[in-house]
Amino acid sequence: MNHDDLRHWSKRAADWAHDYHATLRDRPVRARTSPGETAARLPASPPEQPETPDRIFADFEAIVPQAMTHWQHPRFFAYFPSNASPASQWAEQLANAISAQCMLWQTSPAATEIETVMVDWLRQALGLRAGFRGTIHDTATTATLGAVLTMRDRATGWNSVQDGIFGQAPLRIYASAQTHSSIDKAVRLAGIGQANLVKIATDADFAMDPARLDAAIAADLAAGRVPAGVVLCTGGTSIGACDPIARCIEVAKAHGLYVHVDAAWAGTAMICPEFRALWHGVDGADSIVFNPHKWLGAQFDCSVQFLADPAPQIRSLGLRPDYLQTLDQEEVTNFNEWTVPLGRRFRALKLWFTLRAYGLEGLRTMIRNHVAWTEELAERLRATPGFRITTEPRLSLFTFQYAPSGGDADALTAALLQKVNDDGRIYLTQTSHEGQFVIRMTAGTFDCTRDDVMMVHDVVRDLAATL
Ligand SMILES: *Cc1c(COP(=O)(O)O)cnc(C)c1O
């Protein structure tokens, strides 16, 4: 296959993509395949001789789509969305054609400079104060790892950069029990250790209690441990919990600690001013992460980290070996120094295209619709006999149980979820909340309509009646 073939086959791929999206509503959302089925359809060894594009394409069509879960399906209500707007898909085609490796300004001047401008457009869109700069990572997990590594090195007076943390008194990181497992992963990878991630108890609203945070820090100081940083969440993954950012930052700063805010999902909603109360005080954070690849429509992968001052993170992550030196390095931004991996994709292009193709007002309308439809659905379920709302809607996420009187709510809810996902019209997933098995419902895909969201009510009501 050469570039002339590619011209033909990429047009075929574009046509295929159009038809795929046009027929998504007719497909079951979750893949109907069992483990091993796809692997069994592939030859056990690679071909010795070239194969023709039409054979490759035919196998793709025969094997792949029916064994995929369709994340762009308008009735995908599981996990969090992984939205790919048409404009984003278009940008990815172009970034794909160029296939640049964007590690240095010199290797990707336009990519580096568009990234700088896009991060600033998003800063303004989210209502963050001037002064935050930032970069794009693959995922929030990596951005949070960058922040935790910075907390570690800053807390050791930067000695750990050279000497590691051998012999170092335990470093301590604080987070609420509602924070994402990426924080646990970060403390493990940073060598801080799971035991030194202190999960602060939450209040009745599942938000971190600032007084308990203060007490935990004080107790660690008294015990000779070294507080290093605080990770707060706006929109926790399980039920959408939000920590009181301003009050927790006040406590953290009184102890001189670095603060990272994980708003991977909920950050997108902050393009709507009416939701910003959920992260009131966020301007005081050192680091903030949010994923345009979740709700905004810039497809996976695209995770933006804002930094009040990039210098500490660059001190932890930035290296300039001989082979990466460039003449202009003092005048330009070399984003590999801000991130864990050296190599980087051209991710800013899809942000540029998405923000322009829909405008902030268009994106706000989408977010507001998702939130309003989710609230309407929650009210419908609340009014339906047998159903119980277990956590109230936070933005476009709530949880519920099927709990008819006299039944075992956990078992019935689990059985209902299985039926729903085997049925295929909608896709929902579960979480555990206060020891209960609950179903999470979150609306967020680009093409989702009010009818799609309301169908959740009809599907779960009808299938519950068959249990
Ligand atoms: C999804 C999510 C993450 C992890 O996101 P990745 O980009 O997949 O690493 C972290 N925190 C929160 C709150 C999330 O919702």
The ligand as an SDF file (V2000), in Angstrom:
LIG
                    3D

 15 15  0  0  0  0  0  0  0  0999 V2000
  -11.9020    9.7170   34.1640 C   0  0  0  0  0  0  0  0  0  0  0  0
  -11.2950   10.2860   35.3680 C   0  0  0  0  0  0  0  0  0  0  0  0
   -9.9280   10.1810   35.6050 C   0  0  0  0  0  0  0  0  0  0  0  0
   -9.0040    9.3800   34.7250 C   0  0  0  0  0  0  0  0  0  0  0  0
   -8.9770    9.8660   33.4390 O   0  0  0  0  0  0  0  0  0  0  0  0
   -7.9170    9.3330   32.3640 P   0  0  0  0  0  0  0  0  0  0  0  0
   -7.8170   10.4940   31.4310 O   0  0  0  0  0  0  0  0  0  0  0  0
   -8.5300    8.1410   31.7430 O   0  0  0  0  0  0  0  0  0  0  0  0
   -6.6510    9.0320   33.0560 O   0  0  0  0  0  0  0  0  0  0  0  0
   -9.4080   10.7950   36.7060 C   0  0  0  0  0  0  0  0  0  0  0  0
  -10.1940   11.4850   37.5440 N   0  0  0  0  0  0  0  0  0  0  0  0
  -11.5200   11.6210   37.3590 C   0  0  0  0  0  0  0  0  0  0  0  0
  -12.3340   12.4190   38.3220 C   0  0  0  0  0  0  0  0  0  0  0  0
  -12.1130   11.0140   36.2660 C   0  0  0  0  0  0  0  0  0  0  0  0
  -13.4280   11.1480   36.0760 O   0  0  0  0  0  0  0  0  0  0  0  0
  1  2  1  0
  2  3  1  0
  2 14  2  0
  3  4  1  0
  3 10  2  0
  4  5  1  0
  5  6  1  0
  6  7  2  0
  6  8  1  0
  6  9  1  0
 10 11  1  0
 11 12  2  0
 12 13  1  0
 12 14  1  0
 14 15  1  0
M  END
$$$$
